[in-house]
Amino acid sequence: MADADTDVADCTVPAVVLRVVPSLALEVDSRPLAIPSRVRRLLALLAVHDGAAARHALAGALWPDSPLGRATSNLSSTLWLVPERTHVIALEAHRVALAPRVGLDLRELRLLARRILDGHADLTDLLAAAERLSLDIAEDEDEPWLDPHRDSYRQLRLHALEAASAALSDAGRHWQAVQAAQVALAGDALRESAHAALMAAHLAEGNRAEALRQFERCAALLETELRISPGPGVWALRALALDGPDPPQDRLP
């Protein structure tokens, strides 16, 4: 009987998901919920800290120009603005956390990227990378404290996309390998490792001309924007494209 009561109680608690990629949204039972701007800032900060942070750290980040006492008071008043029915916040003695039942997209995306980088991703993960790792954190929020978290996540996802491209080439999924490298390059057009990943994906498919065209794009862009030439890794891929495999013996003159 106790189990049945628990199941009934669970049904009364709404499903809550906090999304911060590419923009912040709080969804309750799959519907977006309008929330005050102060609550938005708090939820965004909790999200980039993987769902929990010390009260003094939150107060200091959200109100850096206020004395700690005033900032802490502001945090308390902000917590009162969180809609109670969402069950989104779990208060502790010295911390504020997202409730355990709250889904957090950034946590899932970080785990996906780390599985790819650690070599533990399955084919489903690799095929999902180009779509799921294509966007950055809270692109519509203008908060200085978000910048280091944006940069950190951006580096994580770009490295994961490049690794996914290589793994997809190894699996014979050449179109998807090219796509993953293109998404990485879209994240930073001056990123040499993304140009290299795309060249490598073309070479794995046997498209040497595509690889050489990508080298020319890379070289021209770096010269125009930075007055530098590509590094040794990109040049090595160019050399590989120019040399190519040895022709079959029956085709030699």
NORHU-V449421 format. One record per pair of residues at least 12 apart in sequence whose ideal C-beta (glycine too) atoms are under 6 Angstrom apart, sorted by the first residue. I is the first residue (numbers start at 1). J is the second residue. D is the distance in Angstrom with one decimal. If there is no record, write none. Layout:
I;J;D  I;J;D
This chain:
13;87;5.8  14;28;4.8  14;29;4.8  15;29;5.5  16;28;5.5  16;86;5.4  16;88;5.4  16;102;4.9  17;103;4.0  18;43;5.9  18;47;5.8  18;102;5.8  18;104;5.3  19;105;4.6  20;44;5.9  20;47;4.6  20;106;5.2  20;137;5.4  20;138;5.1  21;105;5.6  21;135;5.4  21;137;5.8  22;135;3.9  22;139;4.7  23;139;5.9  23;140;4.6  24;40;5.7  24;44;5.3  24;138;5.4  28;86;5.5  36;81;5.0  38;78;4.6  39;81;5.2  39;82;5.5  41;62;5.8  42;78;5.4  44;138;5.5  44;141;5.9  45;61;6.0  46;98;5.6  47;104;6.0  47;106;5.3  48;149;3.9  51;97;5.9  51;98;4.1  51;104;5.8  52;95;5.6  52;97;3.7  54;94;5.9  54;95;5.6  55;94;5.9  55;96;5.9  58;75;5.8  58;96;5.9  59;71;3.8  59;72;4.7  59;75;4.4  61;145;4.7  87;99;5.4  88;102;5.5  112;125;6.0  113;156;4.9  113;157;5.5  113;160;3.7  116;160;4.4  116;163;5.2  116;164;5.2  117;160;5.5  117;163;5.5  126;164;5.0  126;167;5.4  126;168;5.4  127;176;5.9  129;161;5.8  129;164;4.0  129;180;5.5  130;179;4.7  130;180;4.6  130;183;4.8  133;157;4.2  133;160;5.8  133;161;5.5  134;183;5.0  136;150;5.7  136;154;5.5  137;150;4.9  137;153;5.3  158;184;5.1  158;187;5.2  161;180;5.1  161;183;5.5  161;184;3.8  162;184;5.2  162;193;5.8  162;197;4.2  164;180;4.6  165;177;4.7  165;180;4.0  165;181;4.1  165;197;4.7  165;201;5.3  169;201;5.5  169;204;3.8  174;205;4.0  177;201;4.2  178;201;4.6  181;197;4.1  181;198;3.9  181;201;4.9  185;198;5.9  192;231;5.6  192;234;5.7  195;218;4.0  196;233;5.3  196;234;5.3  196;237;5.9  198;214;5.3  199;211;4.4  199;214;4.9  199;237;4.4  208;241;4.4  208;244;5.8  211;241;4.3  212;241;5.0  215;238;4.5  218;230;5.5
